[in-house]
């Protein structure tokens, strides 16, 4: 497993952001959660999987934060890197992860004995969290594209949107059969690479021109603060509490789409999501005929005259 530990300057930057924000992890006192900072990694998701399976003895934490103790879902590790040499998205696609060009963050949660379906919508919940931070801190009006993308409207390309970030969540078993939820969060901050730009990516710098304030350490702290303000609500109510917020900012709502699901192409109009995070589409001609899609890939979003 490849990783290179951080330089002192990056550690100082991250600790400075925690200090500036008076970060409390939601409470004055709680349990300790290790934060791992890296100069370069294969991917932060791989580091989290390693910690879940083998523990953290081999990899030394950079510092600890105090967090709210939660019996349903408890944060066990925060992993942040300046660079990923093999960053991936959905379907194993490669994604440019140049040094200091993005937020490359993975959160490792230990989950309780709730059924798997309770956590199937966690990526959508995190999408609401990250989108709220981008709106509050950068005045960016982004949208949530099922299943896991953060996008902005764009008339420059045919599909009508550009990708700003994405979220990937995986349930995994670790040591002693403990259950973990591994959540990768990626946001394009600055340089995104020619290949990603060709694929329709956009960065925060493109949208705001605020280069000095766009750092992974700043965004890390803001995301964690927003998460801890809302994690108890998710534990108590699941995604049902956040579903209206997600649908309000859904890029696909009321649009005609083609979706690849189980090797089959489905076509319909998006009418919402379920509490489990499944997409709900209705037949284009028969409005009373609806279908839930629990996983899949959006192949095409139709414009009004298609």
QUILIN-V700170 format. One record per helix or strand. SS is the DSSP state (2 for helix, 1 for strand). FROM is the first residue (numbers start at 0). TO is the last residue. If there is no record, write none. Layout:
# QUILIN-V700170
ss=[SS,SS]
from=[FROM,FROM]
to=[TO,TO]
This chain:
# QUILIN-V700170
ss=[1,2,1,2,1,1,1,1,2,1,1,2,2,1,1,1,2,1,2,1,2,2,2,2,1,1,1,1,1,1]
from=[2,7,30,43,62,72,83,87,89,93,101,115,121,142,148,160,174,178,193,200,203,210,215,239,249,255,263,278,289,296]
to=[4,19,40,53,66,80,83,87,91,93,110,118,137,144,152,172,176,187,197,200,207,212,236,247,249,260,272,281,292,300]
